[in-house]
Amino acid sequence: MNYKIQTEKGLTKYEIINICLAAYISLLSKYFWEKSLRLLIENENAKPTSYNFDLSGTDTFNEVLRAIEKKPVQSLEIDAKSQKKTTSFGFSCGESNIVKQFSKKLHFKIISNDDRYEVFLDKNEYLSKYFNFFFNLLVKNPFHSINDLHFIDQVEIQKTLINSNSASINYSKDYTALNLILEQAVATPEKIAVVFDERRVSYGELLREANKVKTSLLKRGVKTEQLVGIYLEQSIEFIISILGTLMAGAAYIPFDSEYTSERLIEIIKCSGINLLICAQQTKTAFIPKTVEEILVEEILNEESISSQIIPVKPANLAYVMFTSGSTGKSKGVMIEHKGVINQSYVVRHRYCLDGNSKVILHASPSFDSYVSKLFPVLSFGGTLFLIRKIDFLNIDYLRKIVNMEGITHLSCPPSMVSLLNEAPAGFEKLRYIGAGGEILKYKQINNLLGKVKIFNVYGPTEITVSATSFQVDPSADYDNTVIPIGKPNPNYSVYLLDTRQRVVPVGCPGELFVGGVGVGRGYLNDWELTEEKFVTNPFTGKGRLYKTGDIGMWDVDGNIIFLGRLDFQVKINGFRVELEEVEEVLSRYPGIKDASVFFKKGEEGFEYKAFIVLSEKEISYEKLMVFLKRCIPAYMIPNKFFIITKMPLTINGKVDKNSLNLVPFVELKHETIRITNEIELRIQSIINQKTGILIKDVSDNLFIMGVNSLKLFGIITAVEREFNVKIELKSLLKEISIKKISTIITNNLN
């Protein structure tokens, strides 16, 4: 696409090129949310020359132009003085996920003809579309903030606002998360509600047992919206405890049985709970004395059941779910009943959920994906099949369950869907697969398309599970690209906004703001963060939007393409991790003055390393690891540590993450324990074949080295075949090393 520009008399060719270049750089900076750009001049009169531009200190077009003039591009001066009519540029804009969705190099060409200039843009149709309009805005308003300039008209703004809002689903607005489940228990008391191993529990039994939990809590004086902790392993008792807590008018906090002691105590203190439902095997000595531990076994052995009905309203609190926080402390997300009941209707609407649906539930209760199975399935008469994490990772076991029980619905991260895609035989009974939590790519589902309906879903914990969804069309050509996250779910609105909270046009990156009935109440005991993240809807003047920090763009069909994050939140092996939380924990370690964590995901895996500045001459790797394992889960621990003398900074004094890899460093590591026998050597070879990672130290924890749970299953399966032994996966879920596997094999063989 090309544009003709009429210039003022008296301007030199070099000045005209600079103006066009400044306009294009301004557009790229605004478009890609990038302040750091690299320019490559490509022409016949000089060798290709690379220039870096840091626009951190600029705000107006005039300031961008002055910045370019202060840093003269020599090859442009040569080009301007020559008779050559064409000047070509190549651009790259940092390493962000946003930029990576586009061509790595963007092209910009200026052709001069007397006092007329033509600007050619290619590689990106959207940039081409908006350049002419934006160029005129900049030239007419050189002293206005670039961020204040909007490059779409009112017609396109209204069109985008229509895309941002979904249709509604009508249901009784008096309903809570419990109403439909209680009605189902009365209507079909003998129907099987939940299956776990050999145990099958009916709707009627589920209701009777939940009533016992309600009765126990009411005896202890539980009030409406009082927080009650539930600390159990994956079980039917966990479901019973959730339902009983809600029936008592209270709200529940789910604790993962794999939490570290420090995280468990941190959440207890943050939430201020004084009641914790636990089991004999999860009862621990380090729970504060102010918290009463109620054994679920004792609750369910009680015979007396209260008939008291506690009034619960849709606006009452249903649960608080803790996620990783940038301050080093977990954030408690408060979700109300109205969001949960709406999610139940959304799931039924999208996945045709009914009384014949059989749905696998494998997620930890401390993750919101658990909510999206538990409440919808039980609300509409389906059957839940609980599966342990270690069994879910076993494709053969999963295939057996799907066929034996006639499973119809399955939801999991794209990395797990990819395993099904590699061996789709035996999963023909599945009717629906939901993928979420990570970016979904076409190559992860190509073999499944046409055999099962596949949905890509998106939604942070703060908006009650999912805000958008997209049904993948098996006849469409996705050209090996990422799959869209779709349109807003019923009763939701999703806006893509710029830094001034104005809508962005089709093809332009913007931050996702989510509104609607599912938006949470905020963060528990953190109203400052709540006010920052939950803002008033600027388009209606009422209702709230959750500021997600995620970046996406509209495509021409009105679907959203997910592009990445604005901040330092990442997904590591499916877990939501704030890198700033890891940095804060590292900085608390005696001997570490400053810490910055670097994460970069690629096709074959990821880099995850920490750069640390010491306040002492040296620290112990072993002691640091003991400290980190006590404070955070293994998946949050960087796999490499580099000691540097000082942090590289940007012009604004912030840590320059992109320059960390360029700083001289000394790696902090323990003394390598090398392979000493044939068994360890064969295990090393298997790990290398399955992951591409060459482990040289037999004591290295594979989780910290970047091996996720799915790859772990592949490793163990191969080891079992190689040595003809049976390995219990549960013993390896927290820590796995060549040495540990070798010991298990040796004990088996002996």
URWO-V197923 format. One record per pair of residues at least 12 apart in sequence whose ideal C-beta (glycine too) atoms are under 7 Angstrom apart, sorted by the first residue. I is the first residue (numbers start at 1). J is the second residue. Records with the same first field share a line. If there is no record, write none. Layout:
I=J ; J
This chain:
1=121 ; 128
2=118 ; 119 ; 120
3=118 ; 119 ; 131 ; 132
4=116 ; 118
5=117 ; 119
6=116
7=115 ; 117
12=80
13=80 ; 112
14=76 ; 77 ; 80
16=117
17=76 ; 80 ; 87 ; 110
18=65 ; 68 ; 69
19=65
20=110 ; 117 ; 119
21=68
22=61 ; 64 ; 65 ; 68
23=135 ; 138
24=108
25=37 ; 53 ; 64
26=61 ; 64 ; 138 ; 146
27=127 ; 131 ; 134
28=91 ; 93
29=55
30=146
31=127 ; 508 ; 509
32=93 ; 98 ; 99 ; 509
33=98 ; 509 ; 551
34=93 ; 94 ; 96 ; 99
35=54 ; 55 ; 56
36=54 ; 94
37=53 ; 91 ; 93
38=50 ; 52 ; 91 ; 92
39=51 ; 53 ; 89 ; 91
40=89 ; 90
41=73 ; 75 ; 76 ; 89
42=88 ; 90
43=75 ; 79 ; 84 ; 87 ; 88
44=84
45=78 ; 79 ; 82 ; 84
46=75 ; 78
49=75
51=71 ; 73
53=67
54=651
55=67
56=650 ; 651 ; 652
57=651
59=145 ; 146
60=142 ; 143 ; 144 ; 145 ; 146
61=138 ; 142 ; 146
62=142 ; 143
85=111 ; 112 ; 113
86=109 ; 111
87=110
88=107 ; 109
89=108
90=105 ; 107
91=105 ; 106 ; 108
92=104 ; 105
94=658
95=658
96=564
97=563 ; 564 ; 565
98=509 ; 551 ; 563 ; 564
101=563
102=124
103=123 ; 124
106=123 ; 124 ; 127
107=122 ; 123
108=121
126=506 ; 507 ; 508
130=151 ; 505
133=151
134=151
137=149 ; 151
147=499 ; 500
148=500
150=502
152=505
156=505
157=503
160=503 ; 505 ; 554
161=503 ; 539
163=554 ; 558
164=488 ; 493 ; 494 ; 495
165=488 ; 493
166=487 ; 488 ; 489 ; 490 ; 491 ; 492 ; 493
167=490
168=490 ; 491
169=345 ; 349 ; 490 ; 491
171=345
173=314
174=314
175=314 ; 341
176=312 ; 314 ; 337 ; 341
177=246 ; 318 ; 337 ; 340 ; 341 ; 375
178=246 ; 247 ; 312
180=344 ; 379 ; 380
181=243 ; 378 ; 379
182=207
184=203 ; 378 ; 379 ; 381
185=203 ; 204 ; 206 ; 207
188=203 ; 381
189=202 ; 203 ; 204
190=202 ; 204
191=203 ; 381
192=383
193=206 ; 378 ; 383 ; 384
194=206 ; 236 ; 239 ; 384 ; 386
195=383 ; 385 ; 386
196=235 ; 236 ; 386
199=236
201=236
206=240 ; 243
209=240 ; 300
210=240 ; 243 ; 244 ; 247
211=244 ; 247 ; 305
212=244 ; 299 ; 300 ; 302 ; 305
213=240 ; 241 ; 244 ; 245 ; 299
214=244 ; 247 ; 248 ; 306
215=302 ; 304 ; 305 ; 306
216=294 ; 299 ; 302
217=244 ; 245 ; 248 ; 250
218=248 ; 306 ; 308
220=275
222=248 ; 250
224=249 ; 316
225=250 ; 251 ; 316 ; 317
226=250
227=251 ; 253 ; 271 ; 273 ; 320
228=245 ; 250 ; 252 ; 273 ; 275 ; 277
229=253 ; 255 ; 268 ; 273 ; 275 ; 276 ; 277
230=242 ; 252 ; 253 ; 254 ; 255 ; 277
231=255 ; 276 ; 277 ; 278 ; 282
232=257 ; 278 ; 279 ; 282 ; 296
233=257 ; 282
234=386 ; 388
236=386
237=279 ; 296
238=365
239=374
241=277 ; 296
246=318
247=310
248=310
249=310 ; 312
251=317 ; 318 ; 319 ; 320
252=319
253=271 ; 273 ; 319 ; 320
254=321 ; 365 ; 366
255=267 ; 366
256=364 ; 366
257=282
260=630 ; 631 ; 632 ; 633
261=286
262=630 ; 631
263=330
265=286
266=329 ; 330
267=322 ; 330
268=288 ; 291
270=329 ; 330 ; 332 ; 524 ; 525
271=320 ; 332 ; 524
273=291
274=290 ; 291 ; 292
275=292 ; 294
276=291 ; 293 ; 294
277=294 ; 296
278=293 ; 295 ; 296
279=295 ; 296 ; 297
280=295 ; 297
283=295
312=337
314=336 ; 337 ; 338 ; 341
315=336 ; 338
316=336 ; 337
317=334 ; 336 ; 521
318=335 ; 336 ; 337 ; 340
319=335
320=332 ; 333 ; 334 ; 524
321=333 ; 335 ; 366 ; 368 ; 461
323=461 ; 576
324=576 ; 577 ; 578 ; 581
325=578 ; 581
326=578 ; 580 ; 581
327=584
328=581 ; 584 ; 585
331=523 ; 526
332=523 ; 524
333=461 ; 462 ; 520 ; 523
334=520 ; 521 ; 522 ; 524
335=464 ; 520
336=521
338=517
339=464 ; 517 ; 518 ; 520
340=371 ; 375 ; 464
342=491 ; 517 ; 518
343=371 ; 372 ; 375 ; 376 ; 464 ; 465 ; 518
344=375 ; 376 ; 379
346=466 ; 489 ; 490
347=372 ; 376
348=376 ; 380
349=490
350=455 ; 469
351=409 ; 432
353=376 ; 377 ; 380 ; 382
354=380 ; 381 ; 382
355=380 ; 381 ; 382
357=377 ; 382 ; 408 ; 409
358=382 ; 383 ; 385 ; 405 ; 406 ; 407 ; 408
359=373 ; 377 ; 382 ; 384 ; 385 ; 409
360=385 ; 387 ; 407 ; 410
361=373 ; 374 ; 384 ; 385 ; 386
362=387 ; 389 ; 392
368=461 ; 465
369=411 ; 465
371=465
372=465 ; 466
373=411
385=401 ; 405 ; 407
387=401
390=729 ; 730 ; 733
393=709 ; 710 ; 713
394=713
395=419 ; 423
399=426 ; 427
402=427 ; 429 ; 430
403=426 ; 429
406=429
407=429 ; 430
408=430 ; 431 ; 432
409=431 ; 432
410=430 ; 433
411=434 ; 436
412=435
413=435 ; 437 ; 438 ; 574
414=435 ; 438 ; 439 ; 440 ; 441 ; 444
415=438 ; 574 ; 710
416=710
417=433 ; 435 ; 444 ; 445
418=444
419=710
420=448
421=444 ; 445 ; 446 ; 447 ; 448
424=447 ; 448 ; 451
428=451
430=452
431=452 ; 453
432=452 ; 453 ; 455
433=448 ; 452 ; 454
434=455 ; 457
435=454 ; 455 ; 456
436=457 ; 458 ; 466
437=571 ; 574
438=571 ; 574
439=482 ; 562
440=456 ; 482 ; 483
441=482 ; 483
442=478 ; 480 ; 481 ; 483
443=480
445=472
449=472 ; 474
450=474
453=471
454=472
455=469 ; 470 ; 471
456=469 ; 470 ; 472 ; 483 ; 484 ; 485 ; 486
457=469
458=485 ; 562
460=548
462=520 ; 546
463=514 ; 518 ; 519 ; 520 ; 546
464=518 ; 520
466=489
467=488 ; 489 ; 492 ; 494 ; 514 ; 518
468=485 ; 486 ; 487 ; 488 ; 489 ; 494 ; 560
469=486 ; 489
470=483 ; 484 ; 485 ; 486 ; 559
482=561
484=555 ; 559 ; 560 ; 561
485=560 ; 562
486=559 ; 560
487=558 ; 559
491=516 ; 517
492=514 ; 515 ; 516 ; 518
493=515 ; 516
494=512 ; 514 ; 560
495=513 ; 545
496=510 ; 511 ; 512 ; 552 ; 553 ; 554
497=510 ; 511 ; 513
498=510
501=538
506=554 ; 555 ; 556
507=553
508=553
509=551 ; 553 ; 563
510=551 ; 552 ; 553
511=547 ; 548 ; 549 ; 550 ; 551 ; 566
512=548 ; 550 ; 552
513=545 ; 546 ; 547 ; 548
514=545 ; 546 ; 548
515=537 ; 543 ; 544 ; 545
519=544 ; 546
522=534
533=546 ; 547
534=546
535=547
549=565 ; 566 ; 567 ; 569
550=562 ; 565
551=563 ; 564 ; 565 ; 566
568=580
570=599
572=608 ; 635
573=635 ; 708 ; 709
575=635
577=636
579=597 ; 599
582=597 ; 632 ; 636 ; 638
583=595 ; 596 ; 597
585=628 ; 631 ; 632
586=610 ; 612
589=624 ; 627
591=614 ; 615 ; 616 ; 619
592=612 ; 614 ; 615 ; 619
593=613 ; 614 ; 615
594=613 ; 647
595=610 ; 612
596=611 ; 647 ; 655 ; 657 ; 660
597=610 ; 638
598=611 ; 657 ; 660
604=692
605=692 ; 706
606=706
608=638 ; 639 ; 706
609=638 ; 639 ; 640 ; 641 ; 642
610=638 ; 641
611=642 ; 644 ; 660 ; 665
612=641 ; 643
613=644 ; 645 ; 646 ; 647
614=643
621=668 ; 669 ; 670
622=670
634=701 ; 703 ; 704 ; 734 ; 735
635=703
637=704
639=704 ; 705 ; 706
640=667
641=667 ; 668
642=665 ; 667
643=665 ; 666 ; 668
644=663 ; 665
648=660 ; 663
672=696 ; 697
673=697 ; 698 ; 699
674=696
675=698
679=742 ; 745 ; 746
680=698 ; 738 ; 742
682=722
683=719 ; 738 ; 741 ; 742
684=738
686=715 ; 718 ; 719 ; 722
687=715
690=711 ; 714 ; 715 ; 718
691=707 ; 711
693=705 ; 706 ; 707
695=738
698=737 ; 738 ; 739
699=737 ; 739
700=737
701=735 ; 736 ; 737
702=736 ; 737
703=735 ; 736
712=732 ; 736
716=729
719=741
723=745
725=745 ; 748 ; 749
727=744
